[in-house]
Amino acid sequence: MYEEILNNTAHRDSPLPDAPWVMMQQWDHLLFRHYPIPCHVLTPYLPPGLQLDTFYGKAWLSIVSFKVSQIRLRKMPLVPFADSSLQINVRTYVMRGNRKGVYFFSLDMNRLLAVLGARVAALSTYFANMSMENRDGVIHFSSERRGKEAGRLKVAYQPSSDIFYAEHERLTNWLLERYFLWTYRNGSLLRGAIHHKRWEIQEADVQTEKQSLTSFLSSHDLGAPLGHYAASQVALIWMLRKER
């Protein structure tokens, strides 16, 4: 399977990393919730070395919720006791040099081992009680952080269009086809990389009951969101490396 993914690169705007990938994951029932936001609001939250990426002068923040399964390390069988988990990431869109990618403000997970692993990898991660349930084609996703740091998400969503590919140089393509990520730890900027086939997506109808994962921002700063749904994606993941 991974050879087919590696040979499918025409949709990327940068070559694959020279180093070998280290992990494969399958992502299912993904909801992308994209919010336009003024640039001056997000810029103070970026670490040194990253520049806010914009689409026609507008910045964006996204909340992505999904199920993770089929976790496999390179040349190894499926990881035991990690058959599936749920995850949310809150991210914005950044650049460093000629590379475009995302910067994660937070990741919420419902598996403690996954949380600990992400923290070792320098990602800002929270342990949360989470559930996902498919009721007659509508996905109900709920999450509440454990511990002192508050953060909740409760949404119901379903696809509302035929499957399509985002057109090049359109906003949807700009938001989704991102293959680098950055995080910041102990004064150092770290870069990771991923690769997968081109996104097959659908428009999504979304009902949001609770959302406090962006409490570091004012709710007045977030514009009307866009919603996209993807049934599944298999991704290859590279190890984080310190930027020079």
PyMOL commands that set and color helices and strands:
alter all, ss='L'
color gray80, all
select helices_A, chain A and resi 2-6+39-45+112-120+171-176+219-221
alter helices_A, ss='H'
color red, helices_A
select strands_A, chain A and resi 23-37+51-52+59-73+84-96+99-109+125-135+138-145+152-159+180-185+188-196+202-211+226-237+241-242
alter strands_A, ss='S'
color yellow, strands_A
deselect
rebuild
show_as cartoon
